[in-house]
Amino acid sequence: GDGGQATAASLGGARRVRVAPNGETYIVDANLRRIRKVDNNGVITRVVGGGQQVFSEGMLATDLTVAISDITFDRNGEIFVALPQMIVKLNSSGRLNRVAGTGVSGNDGNGGQAINARFMNITQIAFGPDFGMYVVDQQARVIRKIEPDGTINRYVGNGSGGGTGDGG
């Protein structure tokens, strides 16, 4: 796989596929706990995960061994990765820096800085046209929004199940 043609690579269990602004394709391979990139020449490489370490600030992205939920790109093409209880940014030197979440399960921190918030189980992340990041916390049954200044608030959902509130 890695370093060869993507058409010859094996996947353990692709969960998400995202195309970066530069045309490169990123695949969240959930079963193998990694993100792989297919460059514009069709070569596949591991960019996050597959290592033996839990998250620590500034670590090499390829040393990570925790579950990976999603990947997204901001307007500048910078890479953000969702882990179950935090969001990290992949910097240009291949290292990870935490931008949201403490890494401890919970559902609090609204109105404060996202880096101090707790999440239960992040399943998806995406940037909107307002440059805010939208975060689906499936287990908490909410969608939260991180503003460009780093403030986080609940955007959708009251934390309880069901479909109430439509049309009201």
DSSP file (Angstrom, degrees, kcal/mol; ACC not computed):
  #  RESIDUE AA STRUCTURE BP1 BP2  ACC     N-H-->O    O-->H-N    N-H-->O    O-->H-N    TCO  KAPPA ALPHA  PHI   PSI    X-CA   Y-CA   Z-CA
    1    1 A G    >         0   0    0      0, 0.0     3,-2.3     0, 0.0    43,-0.4   0.000 360.0 360.0 360.0 -82.9    0.0    0.0    0.0
    2    2 A D  T 3   +     0   0    0      1,-0.3    43,-0.3    41,-0.1     3,-0.1  -0.227 360.0  17.4 -62.4 132.8    1.7    3.1    1.3
    3    3 A G  T 3  S+     0   0    0     41,-3.9    -1,-0.3     1,-0.4     2,-0.1   0.303 114.4  86.1  91.4  -7.4    4.0    4.7   -1.2
    4    4 A G  S <  S-     0   0    0     -3,-2.3    40,-2.5    40,-0.4    -1,-0.4  -0.413  94.0 -55.6-111.6-170.9    2.5    2.8   -4.1
    5    5 A Q  B >   -A   43   0A   0     38,-0.2     3,-1.7    -2,-0.1     4,-0.4  -0.473  43.5-133.2 -69.5 135.7   -0.4    3.3   -6.5
    6    6 A A  G >  S+     0   0    0     36,-3.4     3,-1.2     1,-0.3    -1,-0.1   0.812 103.5  64.8 -60.3 -32.0   -3.7    3.7   -4.7
    7    7 A T  G 3  S+     0   0    0     35,-0.3    -1,-0.3     1,-0.3    36,-0.1   0.696 104.3  46.7 -67.0 -17.1   -5.4    1.2   -7.0
    8    8 A A  G <  S+     0   0    0     -3,-1.7    -1,-0.3    -7,-0.1    -2,-0.2   0.456  93.1 105.1-100.1  -3.4   -3.1   -1.5   -5.5
    9    9 A A    <   -     0   0    0     -3,-1.2     2,-0.4    -4,-0.4    -3,-0.0  -0.442  64.0-133.6 -82.2 151.1   -3.6   -0.5   -1.9
   10   10 A S        -     0   0    0     -2,-0.1     2,-0.4     2,-0.0    -2,-0.1  -0.824  15.5-151.4 -98.3 142.6   -5.8   -2.4    0.7
   11   11 A L        -     0   0    0     -2,-0.4     3,-0.0     1,-0.1    18,-0.0  -0.913   8.8-153.9-112.3 142.7   -8.2   -0.6    2.9
   12   12 A G  S    S-     0   0    0     -2,-0.4    -1,-0.1     1,-0.1    17,-0.0   0.774  80.1 -33.8 -84.1 -27.8   -9.2   -1.8    6.3
   13   13 A G        -     0   0    0     18,-0.0    17,-1.5    17,-0.0    18,-0.6  -0.085  62.3-144.3 165.7  81.2  -12.6    0.0    6.5
   14   14 A A  E     +B   29   0B   0     15,-0.3    15,-0.3     1,-0.2     3,-0.1  -0.402  23.9 170.0 -63.4 128.0  -13.0    3.3    4.8
   15   15 A R  E     +     0   0B   0     13,-3.5     2,-0.3     1,-0.4    -1,-0.2   0.757  63.8  12.4-105.3 -40.9  -15.4    5.5    6.8
   16   16 A R  E     -B   28   0B   0     12,-1.0    12,-2.4     2,-0.0     2,-0.4  -0.968  54.9-162.8-138.8 151.9  -15.0    8.9    5.1
   17   17 A V  E     +B   27   0B   0     -2,-0.3     2,-0.4    10,-0.2    10,-0.2  -0.995  14.9 177.8-134.7 133.2  -13.5   10.3    2.0
   18   18 A R  E     -B   26   0B   0      8,-2.7     8,-3.4    -2,-0.4     2,-0.5  -0.986  21.4-141.1-135.3 143.7  -12.7   14.0    1.5
   19   19 A V  E     -B   25   0B   0     -2,-0.4     6,-0.2     6,-0.2    54,-0.1  -0.928  21.1-138.3-107.7 124.5  -11.1   15.9   -1.3
   20   20 A A    >   -     0   0    0      4,-3.1     3,-2.3    -2,-0.5    58,-0.0  -0.300  29.2-103.1 -73.8 160.8   -8.8   18.8   -0.3
   21   21 A P  T 3  S+     0   0    0      0, 0.0    -1,-0.1     0, 0.0    54,-0.0   0.774 122.8  57.6 -56.1 -26.5   -8.8   22.1   -2.2
   22   22 A N  T 3  S-     0   0    0     55,-0.1     3,-0.1     2,-0.1    18,-0.1   0.404 122.3-105.4 -86.9   4.0   -5.7   21.1   -4.0
   23   23 A G  S <  S+     0   0    0     -3,-2.3     2,-0.1     1,-0.3    -1,-0.0   0.319  75.9 135.3  92.9  -7.6   -7.4   17.9   -5.4
   24   24 A E        -     0   0    0     -5,-0.1    -4,-3.1     1,-0.0     2,-0.4  -0.470  49.9-132.2 -73.2 148.5   -5.7   15.4   -3.1
   25   25 A T  E     -BC  19  38B   0     13,-2.4    13,-3.4    -6,-0.2     2,-0.4  -0.863  15.7-161.2-107.3 134.8   -8.0   12.8   -1.6
   26   26 A Y  E     -BC  18  37B   0     -8,-3.4    -8,-2.7    -2,-0.4     2,-0.5  -0.954   4.1-162.8-117.4 134.6   -8.0   11.8    2.1
   27   27 A I  E     -BC  17  36B   0      9,-2.9     9,-2.4    -2,-0.4     2,-0.9  -0.968  13.9-145.5-121.2 124.3   -9.5    8.6    3.4
   28   28 A V  E     -BC  16  35B   0    -12,-2.4   -13,-3.5    -2,-0.5     2,-1.1  -0.814  15.2-164.9 -85.5 110.3  -10.4    7.9    7.0
   29   29 A D  E  >> -BC  14  34B   0      5,-2.7     5,-1.6    -2,-0.9     4,-0.7  -0.789   7.2-175.6 -98.7  90.7   -9.7    4.2    7.4
   30   30 A A  T >45S+     0   0    0    -17,-1.5     3,-0.8    -2,-1.1    38,-0.2   0.864  75.6  52.2 -61.6 -42.9  -11.5    3.5   10.6
   31   31 A N  T 345S+     0   0    0    -18,-0.6    -1,-0.2     1,-0.3   -17,-0.1   0.840 116.0  40.7 -66.7 -31.7  -10.5   -0.1   11.1
   32   32 A L  T 345S-     0   0    0     -3,-0.4    -1,-0.3     2,-0.2    -2,-0.2   0.444 106.9-128.0 -94.3  -0.8   -6.8    0.7   10.7
   33   33 A R  T <<5 +     0   0    0     -3,-0.8    17,-1.2    -4,-0.7     2,-0.3   0.938  68.8 105.1  55.3  53.5   -7.1    3.9   12.8
   34   34 A R  E   < -CD  29  49B   0     -5,-1.6    -5,-2.7    15,-0.2     2,-0.4  -0.981  64.5-129.6-153.8 164.5   -5.4    6.1   10.2
   35   35 A I  E     -CD  28  48B   0     13,-2.9    12,-2.8    -2,-0.3    13,-1.7  -0.982  25.7-164.6-117.4 132.8   -5.9    8.7    7.5
   36   36 A R  E     -CD  27  46B   0     -9,-2.4    -9,-2.9    -2,-0.4     2,-0.4  -0.911   6.6-146.0-119.3 147.0   -4.4    8.0    4.1
   37   37 A K  E     -CD  26  45B   0      8,-3.2     8,-2.3    -2,-0.4     2,-0.6  -0.911   3.4-157.8-113.8 135.9   -3.8   10.5    1.3
   38   38 A V  E     -CD  25  44B   0    -13,-3.4   -13,-2.4    -2,-0.4     6,-0.2  -0.959  23.4-149.8-108.7 113.9   -4.0    9.9   -2.4
   39   39 A D    >   -     0   0    0      4,-2.6     3,-2.1    -2,-0.6   -33,-0.1  -0.129  33.5 -90.3 -77.8 179.1   -2.0   12.5   -4.2
   40   40 A N  T 3  S+     0   0    0      1,-0.3    -1,-0.1     2,-0.1   -16,-0.0   0.543 126.8  56.9 -71.0  -5.6   -2.7   13.9   -7.7
   41   41 A N  T 3  S-     0   0    0      2,-0.2    -1,-0.3     0, 0.0    -2,-0.0   0.341 120.6-105.9-101.3   3.4   -0.4   11.2   -9.2
   42   42 A G  S <  S+     0   0    0     -3,-2.1   -36,-3.4     1,-0.3     2,-0.4   0.620  73.0 141.8  84.6  12.8   -2.4    8.4   -7.6
   43   43 A V  B     -A    5   0A   0    -38,-0.2    -4,-2.6   -37,-0.1     2,-0.4  -0.762  40.0-146.6 -91.5 133.0    0.1    7.5   -4.9
   44   44 A I  E     +D   38   0B   0    -40,-2.5   -41,-3.9    -2,-0.4   -40,-0.4  -0.824  22.5 169.0-103.0 136.1   -1.3    6.6   -1.5
   45   45 A T  E     -D   37   0B   0     -8,-2.3    -8,-3.2    -2,-0.4     2,-0.4  -0.981  36.5-111.9-141.7 153.9    0.5    7.4    1.8
   46   46 A R  E     +D   36   0B   0     -2,-0.3   -10,-0.2   -10,-0.2     3,-0.1  -0.741  35.4 166.8 -84.7 129.3   -0.3    7.4    5.5
   47   47 A V  E     +     0   0B   0    -12,-2.8     2,-0.3    -2,-0.4   -11,-0.2   0.644  65.1  24.8-115.5 -25.1   -0.6   10.9    7.0
   48   48 A V  E    S-D   35   0B   0    -13,-1.7   -13,-2.9    14,-0.1    -1,-0.4  -0.999 105.2  -0.1-141.5 139.1   -2.2   10.3   10.4
   49   49 A G  E     +D   34   0B   0     12,-2.9   -15,-0.2    -2,-0.3    16,-0.2  -0.084  60.0 111.5  85.1-179.9   -2.4    7.2   12.6
   50   50 A G        +     0   0    0    -17,-1.2    15,-0.2    14,-0.4   -16,-0.1   0.474  65.7 108.5  88.2   3.9   -1.1    3.7   12.5
   51   51 A G  S    S-     0   0    0     13,-2.7    -1,-0.2   -18,-0.2    13,-0.2   0.035  76.8-110.7 -96.1-155.2    1.3    4.3   15.3
   52   52 A Q  S    S+     0   0    0     11,-0.5     2,-0.3    -3,-0.1    12,-0.2   0.165  78.0  90.4-127.8  15.9    1.5    3.2   19.0
   53   53 A Q  B     -e   64   0C   0     10,-2.6    12,-2.1    13,-0.0    13,-0.3  -0.899  64.8-130.1-122.9 146.1    0.8    6.3   21.0
   54   54 A V        -     0   0    0     -2,-0.3    -2,-0.1    10,-0.2     9,-0.0  -0.392  59.0 -66.8 -75.6 168.2   -2.2    8.1   22.4
   55   55 A F        +     0   0    0     -2,-0.1     2,-0.3    48,-0.0    -1,-0.2  -0.291  56.8 168.4 -64.0 137.4   -2.5   11.8   21.6
   56   56 A S    >   -     0   0    0     -3,-0.1     3,-2.0    40,-0.1    40,-0.2  -0.974  46.5 -88.0-142.6 145.3    0.1   14.2   23.1
   57   57 A E  T 3  S+     0   0    0     -2,-0.3    40,-0.2     1,-0.3    38,-0.0  -0.224 110.1   7.1 -55.4 129.0    0.5   17.9   22.0
   58   58 A G  T 3  S+     0   0    0     38,-2.5    -1,-0.3     1,-0.2    39,-0.1   0.509  91.4 150.8  80.1   5.6    2.9   18.3   19.1
   59   59 A M    <   -     0   0    0     -3,-2.0    37,-2.3    37,-0.4     2,-0.3  -0.238  58.3 -91.0 -68.0 158.0    3.3   14.6   18.4
   60   60 A L  B >   -F   95   0D   0     35,-0.2     3,-1.7     1,-0.1     4,-0.4  -0.535  33.8-133.1 -65.5 132.1    4.0   13.2   15.0
   61   61 A A  G >  S+     0   0    0     33,-3.2   -12,-2.9     1,-0.3     3,-1.1   0.821 103.4  58.2 -60.3 -32.9    0.7   12.4   13.3
   62   62 A T  G 3  S+     0   0    0     32,-0.4    -1,-0.3   -14,-0.3   -14,-0.1   0.569  96.6  63.5 -77.7  -7.1    1.8    9.0   12.2
   63   63 A D  G <  S+     0   0    0     -3,-1.7   -10,-2.6   -12,-0.2   -11,-0.5   0.586  79.4 111.4 -86.9 -11.4    2.6    7.9   15.8
   64   64 A L  B <   +e   53   0C   0     -3,-1.1   -13,-2.7    -4,-0.4   -14,-0.4  -0.310  39.4 178.5 -67.8 143.8   -1.1    8.3   16.8
   65   65 A T        +     0   0    0    -12,-2.1     2,-0.2   -16,-0.2   -11,-0.1   0.121  42.0 107.4-132.5  22.9   -3.1    5.1   17.6
   66   66 A V  S    S-     0   0    0    -13,-0.3   -16,-0.1     1,-0.1   -15,-0.1  -0.585  79.2 -80.6 -99.3 165.2   -6.6    6.4   18.6
   67   67 A A        -     0   0    0     -2,-0.2     2,-0.5   -18,-0.1    -1,-0.1  -0.307  41.3-148.6 -60.2 143.2   -9.8    6.1   16.7
   68   68 A I        -     0   0    0    -38,-0.2    15,-0.2    15,-0.2   -34,-0.1  -0.976  16.6-179.8-119.3 128.5  -10.3    8.7   14.0
   69   69 A S        -     0   0    0     13,-3.2     2,-0.3    -2,-0.5    14,-0.2   0.860  57.1 -20.8 -96.2 -42.0  -13.8    9.9   13.2
   70   70 A D  E     -G   82   0E   0     12,-1.1    12,-2.5    54,-0.1     2,-0.3  -0.956  45.8-142.2-161.8 170.6  -13.5   12.5   10.4
   71   71 A I  E     +G   81   0E   0     -2,-0.3     2,-0.3    10,-0.2    10,-0.2  -0.988  20.4 169.5-143.4 145.9  -11.3   15.0    8.5
   72   72 A T  E     -G   80   0E   0      8,-2.3     8,-2.7    -2,-0.3     2,-0.4  -0.942  22.6-131.2-149.4 172.5  -12.0   18.4    7.0
   73   73 A F  E     -G   79   0E   0     -2,-0.3    54,-0.3     6,-0.2     6,-0.2  -0.974  14.4-137.5-129.6 140.0  -10.2   21.3    5.5
   74   74 A D    >   -     0   0    0      4,-1.9     3,-2.1    -2,-0.4     6,-0.0  -0.249  46.1 -84.0 -84.7-176.4  -10.5   25.0    6.3
   75   75 A R  T 3  S+     0   0    0      1,-0.3    -1,-0.1     2,-0.1    -2,-0.0   0.700 131.1  52.9 -65.0 -18.8  -10.6   27.7    3.6
   76   76 A N  T 3  S-     0   0    0      2,-0.1    -1,-0.3   -55,-0.0    -3,-0.0   0.390 120.3-107.1 -94.4   2.0   -6.8   27.7    3.4
   77   77 A G    <   +     0   0    0     -3,-2.1    -2,-0.1     1,-0.3     2,-0.1   0.565  66.7 153.9  83.4   9.2   -6.6   23.9    2.9
   78   78 A E        -     0   0    0      1,-0.1    -4,-1.9   -58,-0.0     2,-0.4  -0.474  43.2-119.7 -72.9 146.6   -5.4   23.3    6.5
   79   79 A I  E     -GH  73  90E   0     11,-0.7    11,-2.3    -6,-0.2     2,-0.4  -0.735  27.1-174.0 -98.3 130.3   -6.3   19.8    7.7
   80   80 A F  E     -GH  72  89E   0     -8,-2.7    -8,-2.3    -2,-0.4     2,-0.4  -0.972   7.6-159.5-121.9 137.5   -8.4   19.2   10.8
   81   81 A V  E     -GH  71  88E   0      7,-3.2     7,-2.6    -2,-0.4     2,-0.6  -0.960   9.0-141.7-123.4 131.2   -9.0   15.7   12.3
   82   82 A A  E     -GH  70  87E   0    -12,-2.5   -13,-3.2    -2,-0.4   -12,-1.1  -0.822  18.8-179.3 -93.9 123.9  -11.8   14.6   14.6
   83   83 A L  E >   - H   0  86E   0      3,-3.1     3,-0.6    -2,-0.6    39,-0.3  -0.647  49.2 -90.4-104.4 170.7  -10.9   12.1   17.3
   84   84 A P  T 3  S+     0   0    0      0, 0.0    38,-2.8     0, 0.0   -16,-0.1   0.869 120.7  14.4 -55.8 -40.8  -13.7   10.9   19.6
   85   85 A Q  T 3  S+     0   0    0     36,-0.2    18,-1.4    18,-0.1    34,-0.4   0.203 127.7  33.8-122.4  16.7  -13.3   13.7   22.3
   86   86 A M  E <   -H   83   0E   0     -3,-0.6    -3,-3.1    16,-0.2     2,-0.4  -0.992  61.4-131.6-160.8 164.9  -11.1   16.3   20.5
   87   87 A I  E     -HI  82 100E   0     13,-2.8    12,-3.0    -2,-0.3    13,-1.7  -0.986  26.5-170.6-121.6 132.7  -10.3   18.0   17.3
   88   88 A V  E     -HI  81  98E   0     -7,-2.6    -7,-3.2    -2,-0.4     2,-0.4  -0.865  16.6-133.8-123.0 156.7   -6.6   18.3   16.2
   89   89 A K  E     -HI  80  97E   0      8,-3.1     8,-2.0    -2,-0.3     2,-0.7  -0.922  13.9-138.5-110.6 134.3   -4.9   20.2   13.4
   90   90 A L  E     -HI  79  96E   0    -11,-2.3   -11,-0.7    -2,-0.4     6,-0.2  -0.828  25.8-151.8 -90.5 113.7   -2.3   18.6   11.3
   91   91 A N    >   -     0   0    0      4,-3.1     3,-2.1    -2,-0.7     4,-0.1  -0.299  29.8 -97.2 -85.0 173.4    0.5   21.2   10.8
   92   92 A S  T 3  S+     0   0    0      1,-0.3    -1,-0.1     2,-0.1    -2,-0.0   0.667 121.8  58.0 -66.6 -16.9    2.8   21.4    7.8
   93   93 A S  T 3  S-     0   0    0      2,-0.1    -1,-0.3     0, 0.0    -2,-0.0   0.297 121.5-103.0 -95.5  10.5    5.6   19.5    9.6
   94   94 A G  S <  S+     0   0    0     -3,-2.1   -33,-3.2     1,-0.3   -32,-0.4   0.709  80.0 128.9  81.4  20.4    3.3   16.5   10.2
   95   95 A R  B     -F   60   0D   0    -35,-0.3    -4,-3.1   -34,-0.1     2,-0.4  -0.780  53.1-125.9-110.7 155.7    2.6   17.2   13.9
   96   96 A L  E     -I   90   0E   0    -37,-2.3   -38,-2.5    -2,-0.3     2,-0.4  -0.827  20.7-174.9-105.2 136.1   -0.8   17.4   15.7
   97   97 A N  E     -I   89   0E   0     -8,-2.0    -8,-3.1    -2,-0.4     2,-0.2  -0.998  27.7-119.4-129.2 133.0   -2.0   20.3   17.8
   98   98 A R  E     +I   88   0E   0     -2,-0.4   -10,-0.3   -10,-0.2     3,-0.1  -0.491  34.1 166.9 -72.4 133.2   -5.3   20.3   19.7
   99   99 A V  E     +     0   0E   0    -12,-3.0     2,-0.3     1,-0.4   -11,-0.2   0.560  66.7  17.1-118.2 -19.5   -7.8   22.9   18.7
  100  100 A A  E    S+I   87   0E   0    -13,-1.7   -13,-2.8    15,-0.2    -1,-0.4  -0.984  98.4  28.7-155.3 143.5  -10.9   21.7   20.5
  101  101 A G        -     0   0    0     13,-2.9    17,-0.2    -2,-0.3   -15,-0.1   0.226  60.6-118.7  89.0 150.1  -11.8   19.3   23.3
  102  102 A T        -     0   0    0     15,-1.0   -16,-0.2     2,-0.3    16,-0.1   0.615  46.5-114.0 -95.6 -16.1   -9.9   18.1   26.4
  103  103 A G  S    S+     0   0    0    -18,-1.4     2,-0.4     1,-0.3   -17,-0.1   0.386  86.1 109.2  92.7  -2.8   -9.8   14.4   25.5
  104  104 A V  S    S-     0   0    0    -19,-0.3    15,-0.5     1,-0.0    -2,-0.3  -0.916  77.6-108.8-108.2 132.8  -12.1   13.6   28.4
  105  105 A S        +     0   0    0     -2,-0.4     2,-0.3    13,-0.1    15,-0.3  -0.319  66.3 101.9 -64.0 138.1  -15.7   12.5   27.7
  106  106 A G        -     0   0    0     13,-0.7    15,-0.1     2,-0.0    34,-0.1  -0.958  63.6-115.1 170.7-176.0  -18.4   15.0   28.6
  107  107 A N        +     0   0    0     -2,-0.3     2,-0.3    12,-0.2    12,-0.2  -0.530  69.3  95.3-145.4  70.1  -20.8   17.6   27.1
  108  108 A D  B     +J  118   0F   0     10,-0.8    10,-2.3     1,-0.1    -2,-0.0  -0.906  28.6  86.0-149.7 176.5  -19.9   21.0   28.5
  109  109 A G    >   +     0   0    0      1,-0.3     3,-2.1    -2,-0.3    43,-0.3   0.384  47.7 158.3 107.2  -1.3  -17.9   24.2   27.8
  110  110 A N  T 3   +     0   0    0      1,-0.3    -1,-0.3    -3,-0.1    43,-0.3  -0.295  68.8  25.1 -57.9 137.5  -20.5   26.1   25.8
  111  111 A G  T 3  S+     0   0    0     41,-3.7    -1,-0.3     1,-0.4    42,-0.1   0.271 114.2  80.2  90.7  -9.9  -19.8   29.8   25.8
  112  112 A G  S <  S-     0   0    0     -3,-2.1    40,-2.4    40,-0.3    -1,-0.4  -0.300  96.7 -54.6-110.3-163.7  -16.1   29.3   26.5
  113  113 A Q  B >   -K  151   0G   0     38,-0.2     3,-1.7     1,-0.1     4,-0.4  -0.596  43.4-131.9 -78.9 137.3  -13.0   28.4   24.4
  114  114 A A  G >  S+     0   0    0     36,-3.5   -13,-2.9    -2,-0.3     3,-1.3   0.795 103.7  66.5 -60.2 -30.8  -13.4   25.2   22.4
  115  115 A I  G 3  S+     0   0    0    -15,-0.3    -1,-0.3    35,-0.3   -15,-0.2   0.753 105.0  44.8 -65.0 -22.2  -10.0   23.9   23.6
  116  116 A N  G <  S+     0   0    0     -3,-1.7    -1,-0.3    -7,-0.1    -2,-0.2   0.433  93.9 104.2 -98.7  -2.1  -11.5   23.6   27.1
  117  117 A A    <   -     0   0    0     -3,-1.3   -15,-1.0    -4,-0.4     2,-0.4  -0.357  63.4-135.0 -78.2 158.9  -14.8   22.0   26.0
  118  118 A R  B     -J  108   0F   0    -10,-2.3   -10,-0.8   -17,-0.2     2,-0.3  -0.938  16.4-166.1-116.0 142.7  -15.7   18.3   26.5
  119  119 A F        -     0   0    0    -15,-0.5   -13,-0.7   -34,-0.4   -12,-0.2  -0.887  15.7-154.1-121.4 152.9  -17.2   16.1   23.8
  120  120 A M  S    S-     0   0    0     -2,-0.3     2,-0.1   -15,-0.3    -1,-0.1   0.878  82.4 -16.3 -92.0 -47.6  -18.8   12.7   24.2
  121  121 A N        -     0   0    0    -15,-0.1    17,-1.4   -36,-0.1    18,-0.6  -0.578  62.5-155.5-163.4  91.3  -18.3   11.2   20.7
  122  122 A I  E     +L  137   0H   0    -38,-2.8    15,-0.2   -39,-0.3     3,-0.1  -0.546  20.6 166.9 -71.1 128.1  -17.4   13.5   17.7
  123  123 A T  E     +     0   0H   0     13,-2.6     2,-0.3     1,-0.3    -1,-0.2   0.647  60.3  17.3-115.2 -23.9  -18.5   11.8   14.5
  124  124 A Q  E     -L  136   0H   0     12,-1.0    12,-2.7   -54,-0.1    -1,-0.3  -0.998  53.5-173.0-150.3 149.1  -18.3   14.6   11.9
  125  125 A I  E     +L  135   0H   0     -2,-0.3     2,-0.3    10,-0.2    10,-0.2  -0.990  12.4 164.3-138.3 147.8  -16.7   18.0   11.4
  126  126 A A  E     -L  134   0H   0      8,-1.8     8,-3.7    -2,-0.3     2,-0.4  -0.977  30.7-124.7-159.5 148.8  -17.2   20.6    8.7
  127  127 A F  E     -L  133   0H   0    -54,-0.3     6,-0.2    -2,-0.3   -54,-0.1  -0.787  25.3-148.2 -95.2 141.9  -16.5   24.3    8.0
  128  128 A G    >   -     0   0    0      4,-2.6     3,-2.0    -2,-0.4    -1,-0.0  -0.482  34.0 -96.8 -98.7 174.6  -19.2   26.6    6.9
  129  129 A P  T 3  S+     0   0    0      0, 0.0    -1,-0.0     0, 0.0    -2,-0.0   0.683 124.3  62.6 -66.2 -16.4  -19.1   29.7    4.7
  130  130 A D  T 3  S-     0   0    0      2,-0.1     3,-0.1     1,-0.0    -3,-0.0   0.343 117.4-114.8 -87.9   6.2  -18.9   31.8    7.8
  131  131 A F  S <  S+     0   0    0     -3,-2.0     2,-0.2     1,-0.3   -56,-0.1   0.498  74.2 133.6  71.4   7.3  -15.6   30.0    8.6
  132  132 A G        -     0   0    0     15,-0.1    -4,-2.6    16,-0.0     2,-0.5  -0.580  56.3-125.9 -80.8 151.3  -17.1   28.4   11.7
  133  133 A M  E     -LM 127 146H   0     13,-2.6    13,-3.2    -6,-0.2     2,-0.4  -0.872  17.2-150.4 -99.8 129.2  -16.5   24.7   12.4
  134  134 A Y  E     -LM 126 145H   0     -8,-3.7    -8,-1.8    -2,-0.5     2,-0.5  -0.853  12.1-164.0-100.1 132.2  -19.6   22.6   12.9
  135  135 A V  E     -LM 125 144H   0      9,-3.3     9,-2.7    -2,-0.4     2,-0.7  -0.964  10.5-151.0-125.6 117.7  -19.1   19.6   15.1
  136  136 A V  E     -LM 124 143H   0    -12,-2.7   -13,-2.6    -2,-0.5   -12,-1.0  -0.795   9.6-172.6 -87.6 117.5  -21.5   16.6   15.4
  137  137 A D  E  >> -LM 122 142H   0      5,-2.6     5,-1.6    -2,-0.7     4,-1.0  -0.846   6.3-175.6-108.3  91.4  -21.4   15.0   18.8
  138  138 A Q  T >45S+     0   0    0    -17,-1.4     3,-0.6    -2,-0.8    -1,-0.2   0.885  77.3  48.3 -61.2 -45.3  -23.6   12.0   18.2
  139  139 A Q  T 345S+     0   0    0    -18,-0.6    -1,-0.2     1,-0.3   -17,-0.1   0.857 113.7  47.2 -67.3 -34.2  -23.6   10.6   21.7
  140  140 A A  T 345S-     0   0    0     -3,-0.2    -1,-0.3     2,-0.2    -2,-0.2   0.607 106.8-131.7 -79.7 -11.7  -24.5   14.0   23.2
  141  141 A R  T <<5 +     0   0    0     -4,-1.0    18,-1.1    -3,-0.6     2,-0.3   0.888  67.2 107.1  62.0  43.1  -27.2   14.5   20.5
  142  142 A V  E   < -M  137   0H   0     -5,-1.6    -5,-2.6    16,-0.1     2,-0.5  -0.963  61.8-139.8-142.5 159.5  -26.0   18.0   19.6
  143  143 A I  E     -MN 136 156H   0     13,-2.7    12,-3.3    -2,-0.3    13,-2.2  -0.996  27.0-165.0-116.6 128.2  -24.2   19.9   16.9
  144  144 A R  E     -MN 135 154H   0     -9,-2.7    -9,-3.3    -2,-0.5     2,-0.4  -0.805   8.6-142.4-113.4 155.9  -21.9   22.5   18.2
  145  145 A K  E     -MN 134 153H   0      8,-2.9     8,-1.8    -2,-0.3     2,-0.6  -0.969   2.3-155.7-122.1 131.0  -20.3   25.4   16.4
  146  146 A I  E     -MN 133 152H   0    -13,-3.2   -13,-2.6    -2,-0.4     6,-0.2  -0.924  19.8-142.5-103.5 118.5  -16.7   26.7   16.9
  147  147 A E    >   -     0   0    0      4,-3.1     3,-2.6    -2,-0.6   -33,-0.1  -0.327  28.8-102.7 -74.7 160.5  -16.4   30.3   15.9
  148  148 A P  T 3  S+     0   0    0      0, 0.0    -1,-0.1     0, 0.0   -17,-0.0   0.770 123.4  58.8 -55.5 -25.5  -13.2   31.6   14.2
  149  149 A D  T 3  S-     0   0    0      2,-0.1   -17,-0.0     1,-0.0    -2,-0.0   0.455 123.1-105.2 -83.9   0.7  -12.2   33.2   17.6
  150  150 A G  S <  S+     0   0    0     -3,-2.6   -36,-3.5     1,-0.3   -35,-0.3   0.398  74.1 139.7  93.9  -2.5  -12.3   29.7   19.2
  151  151 A T  B     -K  113   0G   0    -38,-0.2    -4,-3.1   -37,-0.1     2,-0.4  -0.537  37.3-153.4 -74.5 140.3  -15.6   30.2   21.1
  152  152 A I  E     +N  146   0H   0    -40,-2.4   -41,-3.7   -43,-0.3   -40,-0.3  -0.926  19.4 164.5-118.5 142.4  -17.9   27.1   21.2
  153  153 A N  E     -N  145   0H   0     -8,-1.8    -8,-2.9    -2,-0.4     2,-0.3  -0.982  44.7 -93.8-147.4 156.8  -21.7   27.0   21.5
  154  154 A R  E     +N  144   0H   0     -2,-0.3   -10,-0.3   -10,-0.2     3,-0.1  -0.568  38.6 177.7 -69.6 135.0  -24.5   24.5   21.0
  155  155 A Y  E     +     0   0H   0    -12,-3.3     2,-0.3     1,-0.4   -11,-0.2   0.771  63.7  10.7-108.0 -43.6  -25.9   25.1   17.5
  156  156 A V  E    S+N  143   0H   0    -13,-2.2   -13,-2.7     1,-0.0    -1,-0.4  -0.998 101.2  33.4-140.8 140.8  -28.5   22.4   17.2
  157  157 A G        -     0   0    0     -2,-0.3   -15,-0.1   -15,-0.2   -14,-0.1   0.179  55.0-128.5  98.1 148.5  -30.1   20.0   19.6
  158  158 A N        -     0   0    0      2,-0.4   -16,-0.1   -17,-0.2    -1,-0.1   0.324  56.0-102.0-111.2   4.5  -31.0   20.0   23.3
  159  159 A G  S    S+     0   0    0    -18,-1.1     2,-0.3     1,-0.3   -17,-0.1   0.388  90.3 103.8  92.6  -4.4  -29.3   16.8   24.2
  160  160 A S  S    S-     0   0    0    -19,-0.2    -2,-0.4     1,-0.1    -1,-0.3  -0.809  70.8-111.8-110.1 155.3  -32.4   14.6   24.3
  161  161 A G        +     0   0    0     -2,-0.3     3,-0.2    -3,-0.1     2,-0.1  -0.195  67.7  62.4 -76.3 171.1  -33.5   12.1   21.6
  162  162 A G  S    S-     0   0    0      1,-0.1    -2,-0.0    -2,-0.0     0, 0.0  -0.433  83.5 -85.3 106.1-179.1  -36.5   12.3   19.4
  163  163 A G    >   +     0   0    0     -2,-0.1     3,-0.8     3,-0.0    -1,-0.1  -0.054  67.1 139.8-120.5  31.3  -37.7   14.7   16.7
  164  164 A T  T 3   +     0   0    0     -3,-0.2     4,-0.0     1,-0.2    -2,-0.0  -0.336  50.8  47.6 -73.8 158.7  -39.4   17.5   18.6
  165  165 A G  T >   +     0   0    0      1,-0.3     3,-1.9    -2,-0.0    -1,-0.2   0.245  66.8 144.1 100.2 -12.3  -39.1   21.1   17.7
  166  166 A D  T <  S+     0   0    0     -3,-0.8    -1,-0.3     1,-0.3    -3,-0.0  -0.403  76.7   7.0 -62.7 131.7  -39.7   20.8   13.9
  167  167 A G  T 3         0   0    0     -2,-0.1    -1,-0.3     1,-0.1    -2,-0.0   0.522 360.0 360.0  78.6   5.6  -41.6   23.8   12.6
  168  168 A G    <         0   0    0     -3,-1.9    -2,-0.2    -4,-0.0    -1,-0.1   0.449 360.0 360.0-119.7 360.0  -41.5   25.7   15.9
